[in-house]
Amino acid sequence: MDFTNPLVYGVPCFLGLILVELTYSKTSKHKELYEWKDLAASVFMGVGSAILGPLIKTITIILFFNYAYDLFNPEVDGLRINIMGWESFGYSWPIWLLCMLGDDFSYYWFHRQNHMVRFFWAAHIVHHSSDNFNLGTAVRNGWFTLLYKPLFYVWLPIIGFPVEMVIVCLGIEALWQFQLHCVFIPKMGFIEKILNTHTMHQVHHSKNIEYMDKNHGGILNIFDKIFGSWKELDENIKVQYGVTHAPNSYNPWVILTHEYKDIWNDTKKSKNWYHKFMYIFGPPGWSHDGSTLTVKEMQKELELKKQMQAQS
């Protein structure tokens, strides 16, 4: 069965909604929401992703997923049978819901590891590198995440979900993620108990220490709550967007590659091979001499300061 990836229709909508939000911000009291150079850099990287995406996805997703699906779900007497013994899944609506849930679970771990492993963070930091939070930032995507993202989703076709279904679910996830970058949507009551919302995503994009590495979810927030990475927006805290070690450039190539350059320089700080490994695959901020701190270390320091202030 053939399906159209929702992003085919989503991309034109993305550009239209960015234009609407940009126009509104520049004709209202929210003029600081967009900076022209920052928006240009974001759109350039978004267009780059839109061009590279189909080329890379053809190899890394469609061929890779199809190979995995065929390998683990061979055809037997006209039916696809998973090697574990069950019939491969069809296209009924409960299967669609299960696939969407599996996609959301995969997105959570893909997204979380982008923050936990520095080599992945080097690709993902692009999306967080702007000091602005708007729909333009939503398309500010690193190009290199496309190379390893399929590894987090390949288990879905392996266990029997049709490749076309997985790709559609990926597209739906991307559509939801785009609209989360609108700052004008307030807390939404009961919906906040189930879905990953705009205020939760503001927390995720914040460089406030208490907010860092929180809310990695896609559509649902249940996985953040289960695995201890959920945090609600505190409206008494002024949110600061961006990253603690910013590229300080509007040059797209600098934005795309600056963290890889920093990793290379850090590996030369020590001759110890374990240290070199950790500078590449350890958490961002890890250092062998304590000269820089990980998010967990910074949050622990902040908590100790609060405790000391409360006691004094």
N, C-alpha and C positions, 0 to 999 in steps of 0.2 A: 504494500500500500504506500502511495506517495503522499507526502505532506510538504507544505511550504513553511520554511523557517519563519517564525513571526518577525524576526529582525528585518526581513525584506520590507515589511511595511513599517516597522518601528523606526528605522533610521531617518526617513523623511519627517516622521512625527517628532523625533528628537530635535532635529534642526528647527522645526517650526516652534516647538515649545521653548527652546532656548531663546529664539527671537522674541517670543511673547514676554518671557520673564525679563529679558534684557530691556525691552521697551518699557515695561512697567517700572523696572528699577530706576531707569534713567529719567523717567517722567514723574517720579514720586520722591519721597524722602529717603529711599534706599539706594541712592546713587553709588554708594561705596560697594554694593554687592558685586559689581563686575568691574574689573580693570581690563582695559582694551588689550594690552600686551599679554596679560595672563590668559584672557579668552582666546586670543590668536594662537598661543602655544597649545592650549587645550584642544581647540578645533583641529589644529594641524596634526596632533597626535591621534585624535579621534578619526580623522580622515585616513591617516596612515594605517590605523587598525582596521578600518573598513576595507582598505585595499589589500593589506597583507592577510587579513582574516580568511577570506575565501581561498587564497592560495595555500596557506598553512593548514587550514581546516581540511582541505581536500586530502592532504597527506596524513596529518596527525589525528584527525577525527574520523572522517568518513572511511578511509582505507583501514586505519588502525581498528576502529570499532567494528567494521564489517569483517575484518580478519578474525578478531576476537569472537564475534558472534558466530561465524561459520565454524570456527575451531571448536568451540564449546557447545554449540547447538547444531550438530550434524543432522542432515535430512535423512530420515528413516521411513521408508514406505510412504513418501509424500508428506510426512510431518516433521517438524523441527523438534528434536528431542534433546533436552539438556543432558550433558554427560553424567549429571547427578541422578537422572532417571525421570524427571518430570517433563511434561510437554512445555515447550517454550511458550511465552506469553503471547496472547492475542491483543486485540484492540478494544476490548470492552472498557466501559468507563471506570470500573474499580481498578483495572490495571493501569489506566492513565493516572489515577490518583496515587497509586503505589509508586509509579515511576516518578511522578512529581515529588513525592516524599523522599524517594531515593536520591533524586537530583538535589533536593534541598539539603539533605544530609551530606552529600558529596561537596556541595558548595561551601557548607560550613567548614569542613576540614580543609578544603582547598584554600579558602580565605584565611582561616586561622594559621595554617602553616606558612602562608605568605608573610605573616607577622612574626612567626616563631623561628624561622630559618632564614638567616641573613642572605643566602644566595637567592632565595625566592623573594625576600624583601627588596633586593636590589632591582627586581623587575616591577614589584608592586608599589614601591615608594613613589613611582611616577604619579599614580592616582592620588596620592596623599600630599604631593609636593606643593600644591597651591595653598595660599593663605586664605583663599575664598571658598565658600561653600555655596554652590549654585548648580544649575542644570548643565552649565558649561563644564564644570568639574567632573560631572558624570561621564563625559566622553573622553576625559583625560586618562587614557589607558596605556599601560606599558605594552610594548609590542612583544616582549619576550615571554610573557606569561602564556601566550598561545602555544608555546613549544612543550610545556609540561602539564598544562591544565588537563588534557585528556587522561593522564595517568590517574587522576582522582575520580574519574567517571567510568573508566573502562569496565569496572566490575558490573555495571548495569547490563550491558549487552552480554557479558560473560554468563550471567545467571539467567538470561533469556529474554530481556526486554528488547523489542525491535529497535534497530539503530535509528530509524526515522523518528520513533517516539522519543528516544533519548535526546535527539537533536532539537526537536520541538520544545521539549521541557527546558533544555538549555536556553532556548530563545525566550521562553516565558520568564525564566529567572532573570535574564538580562533586562527585559522590559520593566520588571518590578524594581530592579536595582537602579535603573535610570531615574525613575520618578521619586525615589527616596531622597534625592539631592535637592529637593525644594525646601527652602528654609521657611516658607510662609505657611506651612501646614502645622497646626498646633497638635497637642496631645489629643488622642481620639478615644478616650474612655475605655470601654470594654475591649475594643479592638486591640488595644495595647497589650492585653493579656495573651494574645495569640500571635499576632503578626509583628514582623520587624517593621517599624514605622519610621517616619521622617525624623522625629526627635531622637529616636534610638540611633539613627545613622549620623545625626549631628554629634552624638557622643563618640561614635566610632571615628569620625574625622577630626576629633579634637586632639590637640597636643597638650592639654591639661593633664598633668601626671596621673591624677586619679581616674581619668577617662581612657587612658591609652590601653590598647589591646583589648577593647571591649566590643561587644555586639558585632560578631562576625557573621551573623545569620543572613540568609537570603530572604525568603518570603516569611518563614516562621521564626519565632524567637525561642522556640522550645529547646533547641540544641544549645543555645547560649545558657539557658537556665539549667539544663542538665549538666553541662560540662563546666559551669562556673565562670563564664565570661560575660554574663549579662549585667548591664548597669543602666539604671533609669536616669534620664536627664534631670539634673537638679537646676531648677530655674533661678536659683539664687547664685549660681556660679556662672560667671561670664565665660563663654566658650571661646577658646582661641584655636583657630583651625591651622592645619599644616603639620609640619614635622619639626622635631627639635634640631635636626641637622639638614637644613634645606639647601637646595642647589644654588639658591640666590642668582638665578638666571632665567631669562625667558627663551633662551636658545633651546629648541626641542632636543637637539642631540645631547646637550649637557644634561638636561632633565632626564633623558632616557638612560644615560650611561654613568652619571656621576658617582653612584653608589658602587658600581663595579670598580671604578678607579680607586675609591676609598678602600675597598676590600683588598685590592692588590697592594696598596701602600701599607695597610695594616699587617698583611702577612709577612712583610719585611721587618716588622718590629721585633720579631723573635726568631731564633734559629730552631726552636723546638717544634717538631712536626705536629704534635698535638695542638699546640697553640695556633699554628697555621690552619689546621683543620677547623678549629673552633672559630677562627676569624671568618671562615667561609661558610660553615654549616651550623655554627652555634647561633644563639639568639642575637639579634641586633643589639649593639652596645656592649657585647661581651669583650673583655680585655684581660690579658694575662697579668697585668700589673695594677688593675683597678683604676686606670686613668679614665676609662669611660664605664658607664653602668648600663645594665639591661633595664627594661621597663619594670620587671619584678623588683630589682634592687632599688630603683628610684621610688617605687610605690612603698616599699618597706621603709625607706628613709623618711618619706613623707608621713607615714603612719606613726613612726617613732617621734617625729617632731610634734605631731598633733597630741600625742599622749603626754609628752613633756610639757607642752603648753597648758594642757588640761590640769596637770598636777601642780603647776606653778601658780 
